[in-house]
Amino acid sequence: MSRPIDVQIWSDVQCPWCYIGKRKFEAAVAEFEASGGEVEVTYRSFELAPDTPVDFEGTPIDYLSQRKRISPEQAQQMVDRVSRIAESVGLAYHYDRIHQTNTVLAHELLHFAKAHGAQVELKERLLRAYFTEGRHIGRADDLADLAADVGLARAAAAAALAEHTYLPDVKADMAQAVAYGIQGVPFFVIDSRYGISGAQESATFLSALRQAADERDTTEVAS
């Protein structure tokens, strides 16, 4: 291959399946690259609940119960299940620490990070901050701190958030998601050829990467 396989990933930073899917995808990429392949990832914005207040009054259990119209007991069962699956891929979810919030500023910050070459690092930092550390990812000051954690200029990040410099990019990602028919995340678009929905097993991602590479090689040889 003359250039990396392009992977566009629509996800939200408070989506538990997105973090799980990220780990499963990363395992596939590691195997793909070990055999000589190369992958370039771009994260795209998808707000699962854009109407959520920045400071939601209640726990994640309260949120799930209200949003999905289920009992608190059922919501707890959902949380317990996803936490067990997260643990199976090496992630420790601490729902007792989570601050349910609005994620639009986090998405704006991810576009800021992309413009400065640190989007992949910031995505991981935001997910860990939210699910493991109990950090608030809906407020500008907290987000600027997390940007600094991955080597970005805190003042520049804070200014971009205050001015909503990258809000049009967030809206563009959401519009593209609608155009693609994406209704849930994570959603992976591989080399503009294949769409994979959900936190699939690593083997599924690896198969798609290899198929995209094979088809590209065939096309390049033919041309």
N, C-alpha and C positions, 0 to 999 in steps of 0.2 A: 504494500500500500504506500502511496506517495504522501498521504495526509491522514491524520487521525480520523477515526470514526466519530462523528458528531452525535452527541447525546444531549437532548434537551429534556429537562426534568421539571415538570410542574408539581409543586408541592407547597405545603404550608408549614411554618415552623412550630405550630402547636398540634400538628397531626402525628399521633403516635405511630401510625403505619408508615408514614414517610421516613421516620428515623429507622425503623426496622427494614423498610425497603432499601434505604441507603446502604445499610450494612450488607444486605444480600447482594445488591448490585456491585458494591465494592469488591466482594469476594469473587464475583464473576470477572470483573475488570482485572483483578490481580492475576487470575488464571489466563485470561486473554492476552495480557501484556507479557506474561512469562513465556508465551509461545511466539512472541514477536509482534503482536498487535499494539495499537496505540489508540487511546480514547481521549476525547476532549469533552468535558462536561460543562454545561451551562444550566444554572437553576433559574426557573421561571416562576413568576408569582401566581399563587392561587389562594384566595382568601376563602376559607371554609365558612366563616361566619363574620362577614364584614359589619354586621349590626351589633357585635359584641362590644360592650363598653370597655374602655381602657382598664378601669378598675372594677371588674365584675364582683358584685357582692355575693360571695358564696364560694363553695368549694367546687372542684371539678365534678364531683358527684352531683351536686346541686345543678350545675350547668347541664350535664348530660341528661339528668332526669327531666329538667324543664324543656330542653331543646328537642329531645327525642320522645317526650311524653311517656316516659316509663317510670317505674317506681325507683326510689333510691337503691333498693336492694338489687334490682336489675342493672342499674348503672354501676353499682359496685362490682357485680359479676363481670360486666364488660371490662372494667378497669383491671380487675384481677387477671382476666384472660390475656389482655394485651400486654400486661406487665410480665406474665410468664413467657410469652412469645419473645418479648424484648430481651429477657434474660437469656433465652436460648441463643441469641446472636451477640451476647456480651454486653448488653445495655442494662443499666439499672434505673428503672423508672421510679420516681418518688412522688406519687400523686398527693401525698400529704403535704408536700411543699409547693405544689404548683400554683402559680397565679394565672388564672384564666384571664385573657385579655384580648384586645384588638391587635391584629398583627400587621396592619398596613404600614406602620413606620418600620417595622422589621424588614418588610419587603423592599421598602425604599432604600434602606441601608444595604441590603444585598445588592441592589443595583449600583449603589455607590461603590461597594467593594468590588464589583465586577469591573467598573471603570478604572479601578486602581489595582487590578490584578490579584485580588485576595478573596474572591467570592466563595470558592470552595472551602477555604479555611474559615471564613465567617459563618457559612452555613452550618458547619460542624459545631462551631462555638455557640451559636444560637440554640441549636437543638440540645446540646449538653447543658447549657445554662437553664433552659426551660424544664427539661424532663428530669434531670439529675440533680441540679444544684438549687432549684427553686428560685432562680433569679427572675426578675420582672423584665419581660421583653416587649412591653408595650409603651414604655416611656422613653422619651428622647435621651435624657441624661443617662439612664441605665444602658441604653443601646450604644451611646457614644463610648461608654466604658468598655463594652464588649468589643467594639471596633478597635479600640486601642489594644486590647488583648491579643489581637492578631496582627499587630504592627501597623494599623492604619492611623492616620493623624486624627486624634480625638477632636480637635477644634474644627477641622474640615468636615468630619462626619456630623458633628453637631450642627454646623451651619447648613449642610445639605438637608438635614432633617427639618430644621427650622424653616427653611425656604421651600421645602417639598420639591426639591430639584428633580428628584427621580420618580415622583408620583405619576407623570405621564407614562413612564416605562412600565410601572406596575399595572396601570390601566390597559396598556397595549398587550401585556401578557395575558390579562384576563380576557380581553377581546379575542385573542388568538385561541385561548382555551375554548371559548364559545364556538369559534369557527371550526375547531377540531372535534367538537362534540364532547369535550371532557366534562364529566359531571362529578368526578371524585378523584382524589389524589392518594398516593403518588401516581403520576402518569409519565411514562418514558417514551420519547419519540427518538428512534434510533436511525440516524443517517437519513432522515426525512422519508424513511421507507416503512418502518414498523412502529406501531403503537402498542405499548404494553401497559396495562392498567393494574395497579395494586402492587403489594409487596410480594412479588412472585419469588419462587425459589431461585437460587443462584444459577442453576442449570438452565432455566428458561432464559435468563438474561444472557448467559454465555452463548447459548444456541443462536440467539438473535444477533449478537455481536459477530459471531463467526459467519453467519449467513450474509449479513450486510457486507462483511469484508470479502467474502467469496464473490458476491454479485458485483461488487465494485471492481475487483480484480478482473472478472470476466469482461465487464464493460470496457475497462481500460485497455485490455488486450485486443478486444474487437475494434476499438477505435484507433 
